[in-house]
Structures are given as C-alpha cells and as structure tokens.
Amino acid sequence: MTKKKIAWVTDSTAFITTDLANHPDVYVVPLGIVFGDEVFEDGVDLTTDELYKRINNEKTVPKTSQPAVGKMVELYEKLKTEYEHAVAIHVSSKLSGTLSSSKSAAEMADFQVEVIDSKSMSYAITTLIYKGMELAEQNLSLENLASALREEVEKHENYILLGSLDQFYKGGRMSGTQFLLGNLLQIKPIIRINNKGEFELFEKVRSEKKAAKRILELFEQSYQKYNITHIQIMHGNVLDKAKAFEAEFKALYPNLDIFIGEISSTIAVHAGEGTVAFIWNKE
C-alpha cells in the first residue's frame, strides 16, 4: 500500500472546524479535564455545556492535563504505517506540556514529525493547519513547510476579555494580588498571549464597555498597518455577546470576514464562562 504524504496532528485546544473534523488526514489529541478523581477527555466525553454546569454547581476546581505520552506514541505508531511523515501543531509550550509529549512520542515511535509551537491556542492553531495544507500543495519539503509555518506563527494577534477572574486565578494564571485588585476595583483586564506564547496582562480597563471600545481600537491599529481580511471571535457560552461584537466590526469593516466559534473546554477551565477572545492574522 502506498503511504499518504502528510498527517496533520493537533490537540483539543484548537478550534476544529467541520472541514477539519471530517478531513481524513487530521488527527486531534484530546487534553484531559480533571474533577477530583474523575478525568475526562476534552471534546470526547465532556461538552462545554457540561463543564460550565459542573463549574457553577460544584466546589471542586477543575484542572487540565496534557495527553499521556503513551497515547501519543500509539497514534504515531499507527500513522507511521499510513503516512510518510506528520506535521503536529500544538498549544503554546509555555501553557501546556502537550508539545513536549508530542515530540517525545514521535521519537519513541521513530516517526518523522515536525512539531510546531503555535505559541497560542484556539483558532490561531486552526489558521496554521489551513496554511500548512495550502503550503503542502506547493510540494515543499517537510523541513521548508515547517519553517514557513514557524514564520506564520509570528503573524497572529490576540486579545482576551476574561469571563471569570476567579477561574483564571484558580487555574494558576493570575497572581493573588492581581485577582484581589481586579475584584476590588472592578477592573476588566485585557489579556493576551504574547510572542513568547505566555499569558500577559496587556491592559487594565475599568468597565466592560471600555474594554470593548479598546479592542476595536487595537484592531484598527493593526488594520492600518497590515492586510487583515479575517477575524475570529471565540466565546465561552456567550453567543449573544460575540454577535454584538460581530455587528460592531461589520459596521466599521464591511468587507471583513468574521468567524464566530466557541472556546474548547480545556480553555474554558481557565478562562471561564463569559470569555470573549479576538484573533487575527497580520499579513
């Protein structure tokens, strides 16, 4: 049997579109969501609705866990029989050990895998997968394709309006002082994943209305400097809020392609219900 050329591997922090879910060469490795002694696989046996319900009704603080190396070895052993090699695009290595597990598993399976650090999560990974598929049609070598994708990593920009300071703090992503000040002063922080792939407090705004206005200003600054044709608005169970932002962007940028989607359960564990994130590529 002739082997297919490239398998595309990612993890469940990525937004998996219907196209990617149905693509025969795309494989998604789920991260774990842990409630006490219970471990669920993100996107497999725990929906975001079920996650929010448990967070709201239980005292147990959920945690996330990277995929087991053994499971990834099994995947790469299987792919080795069907493909010449693979490209694996994962959540930022600063936020999860998933990328490290993927690298170790590829070595253990003795399978050629180019592992790409997205330095981000959610639709930023999705964009990289689509770009990789586009590049693959140009018959680039695996090394050149991976090099081009690593350059693409540097082009995304993102800003996050957290739905829950509480969840972000309990998940270890915010210091106790930041959490206390944010709650006492009713600050609406604008978070971003910086070019190192780490969460950082970008700006402190005093209200949600001002935070929304600031997001539009930040987009306008990028829009004036780069060729931006798409924006993704990702939300944590607040479709109405995402649609309100969509209407504002459409009014200002009629030709802008806007995609609305939900953040995955793994991201929701830390960001909380009510989160809205904005992602765009600077071409």
VOBA-1610 file (N, C-alpha, C; in pm, whole numbers, padded with zeros to 5 digits, always signed):
BEGIN
Met+00084-00120+00000Met+00000+00000+00000Met+00088+00125+00000Thr+00059+00218-00091Thr+00135+00343-00098Thr+00095+00433+00019Lys+00198+00484+00089Lys+00170+00570+00203Lys+00129+00709+00157Lys+00035+00770+00231Lys-00001+00909+00205Lys+00111+00998+00260Lys+00117+01119+00208Lys+00233+01203+00240Lys+00233+01259+00382Ile+00131+01339+00417Ile+00134+01412+00546Ile+00009+01386+00628Ala+00031+01354+00756Ala-00078+01354+00854Ala-00068+01485+00932Trp-00184+01543+00963Trp-00188+01668+01039Trp-00239+01636+01179Val-00158+01669+01279Val-00191+01637+01417Val-00203+01766+01497Thr-00305+01774+01581Thr-00319+01889+01670Thr-00379+01841+01801Asp-00414+01934+01888Asp-00474+01896+02016Asp-00606+01969+02035Ser-00677+01935+02140Ser-00815+01983+02156Ser-00827+02128+02201Thr-00714+02198+02218Thr-00726+02342+02243Thr-00755+02416+02111Ala-00727+02351+01998Ala-00755+02410+01867Ala-00905+02412+01843Phe-00951+02506+01761Phe-01090+02504+01719Phe-01098+02414+01596Ile-01174+02305+01608Ile-01183+02210+01498Ile-01309+02240+01417Thr-01288+02297+01299Thr-01400+02329+01211Thr-01460+02198+01158Thr-01576+02208+01099Thr-01640+02090+01039Thr-01550+02031+00932Asp-01487+02116+00851Asp-01396+02069+00746Asp-01283+01985+00805Leu-01223+02035+00911Leu-01111+01963+00972Leu-01158+01835+01041Ala-01275+01842+01106Ala-01329+01724+01174Ala-01354+01611+01076Asn-01392+01646+00952Asn-01422+01545+00850Asn-01304+01513+00760His-01191+01580+00783His-01074+01559+00696His-01006+01427+00733Pro-00981+01341+00634Pro-00925+01208+00665Pro-00782+01210+00717Asp-00711+01324+00699Asp-00570+01328+00739Asp-00546+01414+00863Val-00653+01455+00931Val-00641+01538+01052Val-00671+01454+01176Tyr-00583+01463+01274Tyr-00597+01384+01398Tyr-00586+01478+01518Val-00683+01469+01608Val-00689+01559+01724Val-00665+01478+01851Val-00564+01520+01927Val-00532+01453+02053Val-00598+01531+02167Pro-00688+01468+02242Pro-00757+01543+02348Pro-00672+01564+02474Leu-00681+01684+02531Leu-00623+01707+02663Leu-00721+01654+02767Gly-00676+01642+02890Gly-00762+01591+02996Gly-00818+01704+03081Ile-00940+01685+03130Ile-01001+01778+03225Ile-01029+01698+03351Val-00975+01744+03462Val-00977+01665+03586Val-01065+01732+03691Phe-01167+01658+03737Phe-01250+01699+03851Phe-01225+01597+03962Gly-01139+01633+04057Gly-01109+01538+04165Gly-01049+01410+04110Asp-01120+01296+04128Asp-01072+01167+04079Asp-01122+01137+03938Glu-01207+01223+03884Glu-01262+01199+03751Glu-01178+01269+03644Val-01147+01195+03538Val-01071+01252+03427Val-01152+01237+03299Phe-01173+01349+03230Phe-01249+01348+03105Phe-01156+01388+02990Glu-01190+01341+02872Glu-01116+01382+02753Glu-01190+01498+02687Asp-01118+01608+02668Asp-01177+01729+02611Asp-01235+01699+02473Gly-01362+01734+02456Gly-01427+01715+02328Gly-01473+01574+02299Val-01444+01482+02392Val-01481+01341+02371Val-01594+01301+02464Asp-01570+01314+02594Asp-01673+01274+02690Asp-01712+01385+02789Leu-01681+01510+02751Leu-01726+01624+02832Leu-01749+01742+02738Thr-01874+01785+02728Thr-01906+01901+02645Thr-01881+02029+02723Thr-01875+02142+02653Thr-01856+02270+02723Thr-01977+02300+02812Asp-02097+02265+02767Asp-02217+02287+02849Asp-02207+02212+02982Glu-02163+02087+02973Glu-02148+02005+03095Glu-02040+02063+03185Leu-01932+02113+03125Leu-01823+02173+03203Leu-01873+02294+03281Tyr-01941+02387+03213Tyr-01989+02508+03280Tyr-02086+02473+03393Lys-02171+02373+03369Lys-02268+02332+03470Lys-02195+02282+03595Arg-02090+02202+03574Arg-02016+02149+03689Arg-01938+02259+03762Ile-01879+02351+03685Ile-01805+02461+03747Ile-01898+02546+03834Asn-02019+02570+03784Asn-02115+02654+03856Asn-02178+02585+03976Asn-02188+02452+03971Asn-02261+02379+04075Asn-02174+02304+04175Glu-02044+02292+04147Glu-01957+02214+04234Glu-01847+02300+04294Lys-01797+02256+04409Lys-01688+02328+04474Lys-01552+02287+04418Thr-01545+02169+04358Thr-01419+02119+04304Thr-01370+02208+04191Val-01244+02250+04198Val-01185+02333+04094Val-01123+02242+03988Pro-01173+02246+03865Pro-01118+02157+03762Pro-00976+02197+03722Lys-00903+02099+03676Lys-00768+02123+03625Lys-00758+02059+03488Thr-00651+02094+03417Thr-00629+02032+03286Thr-00499+01952+03290Ser-00492+01852+03203Ser-00370+01772+03195Ser-00335+01745+03051Gln-00207+01742+03022Gln-00162+01715+02886Gln-00186+01569+02849Pro-00193+01539+02720Pro-00215+01400+02679Pro-00100+01310+02726Ala-00133+01187+02761Ala-00030+01091+02803Ala+00060+01058+02685Val+00191+01051+02711Val+00286+01019+02605Val+00252+00886+02539Gly+00208+00789+02621Gly+00175+00657+02569Gly+00068+00661+02461Lys-00034+00747+02483Lys-00142+00759+02383Lys-00090+00821+02255Met+00000+00915+02269Met+00055+00981+02151Met+00148+00886+02075Val+00218+00802+02148Val+00303+00701+02083Val+00216+00607+02000Glu+00104+00565+02058Glu+00010+00477+01985Glu-00035+00543+01855Leu-00068+00673+01864Leu-00112+00745+01745Leu-00002+00748+01639Tyr+00120+00783+01681Tyr+00229+00794+01584Tyr+00269+00658+01528Glu+00258+00554+01608Glu+00285+00418+01557Glu+00185+00384+01446Lys+00059+00423+01467Lys-00045+00398+01367Lys-00019+00482+01241Leu+00011+00610+01261Leu+00032+00699+01146Leu+00155+00657+01064Lys+00254+00600+01133Lys+00377+00557+01064Lys+00349+00453+00957Thr+00243+00375+00976Thr+00210+00271+00878Thr+00131+00327+00759Glu+00076+00449+00776Glu-00011+00506+00673Glu+00045+00629+00603Tyr+00141+00698+00669Tyr+00192+00825+00616Tyr+00344+00826+00612Glu+00397+00912+00523Glu+00542+00929+00517Glu+00592+01008+00639His+00515+01108+00678His+00552+01189+00794His+00431+01268+00842Ala+00450+01347+00947Ala+00339+01425+01004Ala+00386+01565+01041Val+00289+01656+01045Val+00311+01789+01100Val+00217+01802+01219Ala+00273+01831+01335Ala+00194+01844+01458Ala+00199+01989+01505Ile+00083+02052+01516Ile+00074+02193+01558Ile-00001+02198+01690His+00067+02244+01795His+00012+02233+01930His-00001+02368+02002Val-00079+02363+02110Val-00095+02475+02201Val+00043+02520+02248Ser+00056+02649+02280Ser+00184+02706+02323Ser+00254+02618+02428Ser+00382+02597+02407Ser+00461+02515+02501Ser+00475+02584+02637Lys+00447+02715+02643Lys+00452+02788+02771Lys+00326+02767+02854Leu+00220+02714+02788Leu+00092+02697+02857Leu+00059+02551+02886Ser+00127+02459+02818Ser+00096+02317+02834Ser+00218+02233+02795Gly+00227+02114+02851Gly+00335+02022+02815Gly+00300+01936+02695Thr+00190+01967+02626Thr+00144+01885+02514Thr+00248+01874+02403Leu+00311+01986+02369Leu+00411+01984+02262Leu+00528+01894+02298Ser+00571+01901+02423Ser+00682+01817+02470Ser+00645+01668+02461Ser+00520+01635+02499Ser+00472+01496+02489Ser+00472+01449+02344Ser+00431+01539+02255Ser+00425+01506+02113Ser+00564+01477+02058Lys+00661+01559+02094Lys+00800+01538+02049Lys+00855+01405+02100Ser+00834+01380+02229Ser+00884+01255+02289Ser+00820+01133+02223Ala+00689+01142+02198Ala+00616+01031+02137Ala+00667+01003+01995Ala+00695+01109+01919Ala+00745+01091+01782Ala+00880+01020+01783Glu+00965+01058+01879Glu+01097+00993+01890Glu+01082+00847+01929Met+00992+00821+02023Met+00971+00682+02068Met+00913+00594+01958Ala+00829+00655+01874Ala+00768+00580+01764Ala+00859+00575+01641Asp+00969+00650+01647Asp+01063+00658+01535Asp+00991+00699+01407Phe+00913+00807+01419Phe+00834+00858+01308Phe+00872+01003+01285Gln+00889+01043+01159Gln+00930+01180+01128Gln+00812+01276+01145Val+00822+01358+01248Val+00717+01456+01278Val+00780+01593+01298Glu+00732+01691+01225Glu+00773+01829+01250Glu+00673+01885+01352Val+00721+01917+01471Val+00633+01966+01578Val+00643+02118+01584Ile+00530+02184+01567Ile+00526+02331+01560Ile+00463+02387+01687Asp+00533+02480+01750Asp+00478+02551+01866Asp+00395+02669+01814Ser+00264+02662+01830Ser+00177+02770+01781Ser+00196+02899+01860Lys+00255+02887+01980Lys+00267+03000+02074Lys+00130+03062+02102Ser+00026+02981+02088Ser-00110+03031+02108Ser-00203+02914+02133Met-00329+02931+02096Met-00430+02825+02111Met-00551+02863+02026Ser-00655+02782+02034Ser-00782+02808+01967Ser-00765+02827+01816Tyr-00830+02930+01759Tyr-00833+02943+01612Tyr-00697+02981+01554Ala-00605+03030+01635Ala-00470+03058+01584Ala-00407+02927+01534Ile-00434+02817+01603Ile-00385+02685+01559Ile-00458+02643+01431Thr-00588+02664+01428Thr-00669+02629+01311Thr-00614+02698+01185Thr-00583+02826+01198Thr-00527+02902+01085Thr-00397+02840+01037Leu-00314+02796+01131Leu-00186+02734+01095Leu-00206+02602+01022Ile-00305+02525+01064Ile-00333+02397+00996Ile-00375+02424+00852Tyr-00467+02517+00832Tyr-00511+02551+00696Tyr-00394+02603+00611Lys-00310+02686+00672Lys-00195+02739+00599Lys-00100+02626+00562Gly-00080+02532+00653Gly+00007+02419+00625Gly-00043+02334+00509Met-00174+02313+00506Met-00233+02236+00395Met-00215+02308+00262Glu-00227+02440+00268Glu-00207+02522+00148Glu-00063+02511+00099Leu+00032+02517+00192Leu+00174+02505+00157Leu+00208+02366+00105Ala+00142+02264+00161Ala+00169+02127+00118Ala+00137+02106-00029Glu+00042+02183-00081Glu+00005+02172-00223Glu+00115+02227-00314Gln+00210+02299-00256Gln+00321+02354-00334Gln+00439+02257-00340Asn+00418+02138-00283Asn+00521+02033-00285Asn+00653+02076-00220Leu+00642+02154-00112Leu+00762+02191-00035Leu+00815+02068+00037Ser+00943+02069+00068Ser+00997+01964+00155Ser+00935+01981+00293Leu+00935+01876+00373Leu+00878+01883+00507Leu+00947+01992+00590Glu+01079+02001+00577Glu+01155+02100+00654Glu+01118+02242+00613Asn+01104+02266+00482Asn+01069+02401+00434Asn+00926+02438+00472Leu+00837+02339+00467Leu+00698+02363+00508Leu+00694+02403+00655Ala+00767+02329+00739Ala+00769+02358+00883Ala+00830+02496+00910Ser+00934+02529+00834Ser+00999+02659+00851Ser+00901+02772+00817Ala+00825+02754+00708Ala+00727+02855+00668Ala+00618+02870+00773Leu+00575+02759+00834Leu+00472+02765+00938Leu+00523+02837+01062Arg+00650+02816+01095Arg+00707+02884+01213Arg+00713+03035+01191Glu+00727+03077+01066Glu+00721+03221+01036Glu+00576+03271+01050Glu+00480+03187+01010Glu+00339+03224+01021Glu+00297+03243+01167Val+00358+03165+01256Val+00325+03173+01399Val+00336+03317+01450Glu+00434+03389+01397Glu+00461+03524+01447Glu+00360+03627+01399Lys+00268+03589+01309Lys+00177+03686+01248Lys+00045+03704+01321His+00013+03615+01415His-00120+03628+01477His-00118+03729+01593Glu-00233+03790+01613Glu-00251+03884+01724Glu-00379+03844+01796Asn-00379+03854+01928Asn-00496+03809+02003Asn-00516+03892+02129Tyr-00643+03908+02165Tyr-00678+03976+02289Tyr-00796+03903+02351Ile-00795+03894+02483Ile-00895+03813+02554Ile-00961+03895+02664Leu-01094+03899+02661Leu-01171+03957+02771Leu-01220+03841+02856Leu-01163+03826+02973Leu-01192+03709+03058Leu-01335+03711+03109Gly-01397+03595+03109Gly-01531+03583+03165Gly-01527+03571+03316Ser-01416+03517+03368Ser-01408+03492+03512Ser-01266+03510+03564Leu-01245+03618+03640Leu-01116+03634+03708Leu-01093+03518+03803Asp-01203+03470+03863Asp-01197+03361+03959Asp-01135+03236+03897Gln-01186+03197+03780Gln-01134+03077+03713Gln-00987+03096+03674Phe-00954+03213+03623Phe-00817+03240+03579Phe-00721+03233+03698Tyr-00765+03285+03811Tyr-00683+03282+03933Tyr-00668+03140+03986Lys-00780+03068+03996Lys-00776+02931+04048Lys-00694+02839+03958Gly-00692+02871+03828Gly-00614+02790+03734Gly-00466+02823+03736Gly-00427+02916+03825Gly-00285+02948+03840Gly-00232+03045+03735Arg-00322+03115+03664Arg-00279+03204+03556Arg-00272+03350+03601Met-00301+03377+03728Met-00304+03516+03777Met-00259+03516+03923Ser-00182+03617+03961Ser-00136+03624+04100Ser-00250+03664+04192Gly-00234+03634+04321Gly-00335+03669+04420Gly-00359+03819+04428Thr-00252+03897+04414Thr-00264+04043+04418Thr-00344+04095+04299Gln-00314+04043+04179Gln-00388+04085+04060Gln-00536+04051+04074Phe-00562+03932+04127Phe-00700+03886+04143Phe-00776+03977+04241Leu-00712+04006+04355Leu-00775+04090+04457Leu-00802+04230+04404Leu-00702+04290+04340Leu-00719+04426+04287Leu-00826+04429+04178Gly-00825+04327+04093Gly-00924+04321+03986Gly-01065+04316+04039Asn-01086+04239+04145Asn-01219+04227+04204Asn-01259+04352+04281Leu-01167+04407+04359Leu-01199+04524+04441Leu-01230+04646+04355Leu-01152+04665+04250Leu-01166+04784+04166Leu-01256+04761+04046Gln-01311+04639+04036Gln-01397+04602+03922Gln-01326+04628+03789Ile-01198+04590+03788Ile-01119+04607+03666Ile-01152+04496+03567Lys-01163+04532+03441Lys-01183+04435+03334Lys-01050+04421+03261Pro-00969+04319+03295Pro-00838+04310+03231Pro-00847+04260+03087Ile-00762+04317+03002Ile-00744+04264+02867Ile-00617+04180+02870Ile-00635+04051+02846Ile-00524+03956+02848Ile-00483+03927+02704Arg-00358+03893+02684Arg-00319+03841+02553Arg-00213+03732+02572Ile-00196+03653+02468Ile-00084+03558+02465Ile+00024+03628+02384Asn+00138+03658+02448Asn+00242+03738+02384Asn+00325+03655+02285Asn+00427+03718+02225Asn+00505+03648+02123Asn+00596+03539+02177Lys+00600+03527+02310Lys+00670+03413+02371Lys+00576+03296+02394Gly+00445+03322+02375Gly+00347+03216+02399Gly+00298+03212+02542Glu+00317+03324+02617Glu+00276+03329+02757Glu+00157+03424+02773Phe+00071+03395+02871Phe-00035+03490+02906Phe+00028+03613+02970Glu-00021+03729+02932Glu+00024+03850+02999Glu-00094+03946+03012Leu-00090+04024+03119Leu-00190+04128+03138Leu-00152+04244+03047Phe-00229+04264+02941Phe-00196+04366+02842Phe-00238+04505+02891Glu-00360+04513+02946Glu-00412+04643+02988Glu-00524+04624+03090Lys-00536+04720+03181Lys-00645+04717+03278Lys-00745+04825+03243Val-00870+04785+03224Val-00976+04879+03186Val-01083+04874+03295Arg-01152+04986+03318Arg-01242+04995+03433Arg-01382+04940+03408Ser-01418+04910+03284Ser-01552+04856+03259Ser-01551+04772+03132Glu-01652+04689+03119Glu-01663+04604+03000Glu-01684+04689+02875Lys-01759+04797+02889Lys-01784+04885+02775Lys-01654+04947+02725Lys-01569+04991+02820Lys-01441+05050+02782Lys-01348+04943+02724Ala-01357+04821+02776Ala-01275+04712+02724Ala-01312+04682+02580Ala-01442+04680+02551Ala-01490+04655+02414Ala-01440+04764+02319Lys-01448+04888+02364Lys-01400+05001+02282Lys-01251+04988+02255Arg-01177+04943+02356Arg-01031+04929+02341Arg-00996+04818+02242Ile-01072+04710+02242Ile-01049+04601+02145Ile-01063+04655+02002Leu-01167+04734+01979Leu-01188+04793+01847Leu-01073+04886+01809Glu-01021+04960+01905Glu-00907+05050+01879Glu-00782+04969+01843Leu-00760+04860+01914Leu-00643+04776+01888Leu-00651+04712+01750Phe-00772+04670+01714Phe-00789+04612+01580Phe-00762+04718+01473Glu-00814+04838+01493Glu-00795+04947+01397Glu-00646+04977+01376Gln-00570+04975+01485Gln-00425+04999+01475Gln-00358+04894+01385Ser-00396+04768+01403Ser-00341+04661+01320Ser-00390+04673+01176Tyr-00517+04708+01163Tyr-00581+04717+01031Tyr-00512+04823+00944Gln-00467+04931+01009Gln-00399+05038+00936Gln-00258+04997+00892Lys-00198+04904+00963Lys-00058+04865+00935Lys-00046+04740+00849Tyr-00146+04652+00855Tyr-00134+04522+00786Tyr-00256+04495+00698Asn-00242+04393+00615Asn-00354+04347+00534Asn-00432+04243+00615Ile-00540+04285+00676Ile-00619+04194+00760Ile-00753+04170+00694Thr-00781+04046+00663Thr-00907+04013+00592Thr-01002+03930+00678His-00949+03869+00786His-01031+03781+00870His-01013+03814+01018Ile-01117+03795+01094Ile-01107+03798+01240Ile-01192+03686+01296Gln-01142+03623+01402Gln-01220+03519+01470Gln-01259+03571+01609Ile-01386+03556+01639Ile-01438+03594+01771Ile-01478+03463+01841Met-01400+03424+01941Met-01423+03299+02012Met-01484+03330+02148His-01584+03253+02188His-01656+03287+02311His-01679+03166+02401Gly-01699+03197+02528Gly-01731+03094+02626Gly-01877+03099+02665Asn-01961+03037+02582Asn-02105+03025+02608Asn-02177+03160+02613Val-02129+03257+02535Val-02195+03388+02528Val-02207+03429+02381Leu-02284+03353+02307Leu-02301+03379+02164Leu-02358+03518+02138Asp-02449+03562+02223Asp-02509+03694+02204Asp-02403+03804+02211Lys-02310+03790+02304Lys-02203+03889+02319Lys-02110+03886+02196Ala-02080+03766+02148Ala-01995+03752+02029Ala-02063+03815+01908Lys-02195+03794+01896Lys-02270+03851+01783Lys-02277+04004+01792Ala-02280+04056+01913Ala-02281+04202+01930Ala-02148+04261+01880Phe-02038+04193+01913Phe-01908+04237+01863Phe-01902+04224+01710Glu-01958+04115+01659Glu-01961+04094+01514Glu-02030+04213+01445Ala-02141+04257+01501Ala-02216+04368+01442Ala-02132+04497+01441Glu-02057+04518+01550Glu-01973+04638+01556Glu-01862+04634+01452Phe-01798+04517+01440Phe-01691+04503+01340Phe-01746+04518+01199Lys-01862+04459+01173Lys-01923+04466+01040Lys-01957+04610+01001Ala-02003+04686+01098Ala-02039+04826+01072Ala-01916+04908+01032Leu-01802+04876+01093Leu-01680+04952+01067Leu-01600+04895+00949Tyr-01608+04763+00929Tyr-01529+04696+00826Tyr-01620+04601+00747Pro-01698+04654+00654Pro-01799+04574+00584Pro-01744+04453+00509Asn-01617+04461+00464Asn-01559+04352+00385Asn-01482+04251+00470Leu-01481+04272+00601Leu-01407+04182+00690Leu-01480+04049+00703Asp-01405+03939+00691Asp-01462+03804+00708Asp-01458+03771+00858Ile-01573+03752+00918Ile-01582+03731+01064Ile-01631+03590+01093Phe-01555+03520+01178Phe-01595+03384+01219Phe-01622+03384+01369Ile-01732+03323+01408Ile-01765+03309+01550Ile-01760+03161+01588Gly-01692+03130+01697Gly-01685+02992+01744Gly-01669+02987+01894Glu-01683+02869+01952Glu-01670+02851+02097Glu-01528+02809+02136Ile-01482+02859+02249Ile-01356+02810+02303Ile-01375+02667+02351Ser-01269+02589+02349Ser-01279+02450+02390Ser-01291+02439+02542Ser-01330+02323+02589Ser-01346+02301+02734Ser-01214+02322+02807Thr-01102+02281+02746Thr-00971+02297+02811Thr-00942+02444+02837Ile-00974+02529+02741Ile-00951+02673+02758Ile-01051+02730+02858Ala-01176+02683+02851Ala-01281+02733+02940Ala-01251+02705+03087Val-01179+02598+03115Val-01142+02567+03254Val-01066+02684+03315His-00983+02751+03237His-00902+02861+03288His-00966+02999+03265Ala-01026+03017+03147Ala-01079+03149+03112Ala-01217+03175+03170Gly-01297+03069+03185Gly-01428+03083+03245Gly-01539+03117+03146Glu-01661+03088+03188Glu-01778+03120+03107Glu-01790+03272+03092Gly-01830+03316+02974Gly-01842+03460+02950Gly-01722+03522+02881Thr-01617+03443+02861Thr-01496+03492+02794Thr-01523+03521+02646Val-01461+03627+02596Val-01462+03654+02452Val-01318+03683+02410Ala-01273+03612+02306Ala-01135+03630+02257Ala-01140+03671+02109Phe-01040+03750+02069Phe-01033+03803+01934Phe-00898+03765+01874Ile-00900+03706+01755Ile-00778+03659+01693Ile-00777+03705+01547Trp-00664+03760+01504Trp-00650+03792+01362Trp-00505+03774+01318Asn-00486+03758+01189Asn-00351+03743+01132Asn-00308+03870+01063Lys-00183+03907+01087Lys-00127+04029+01029Lys-00044+03991+00906Glu-00105+04003+00789Glu-00035+03965+00665Glu+00053+04080+00618
//
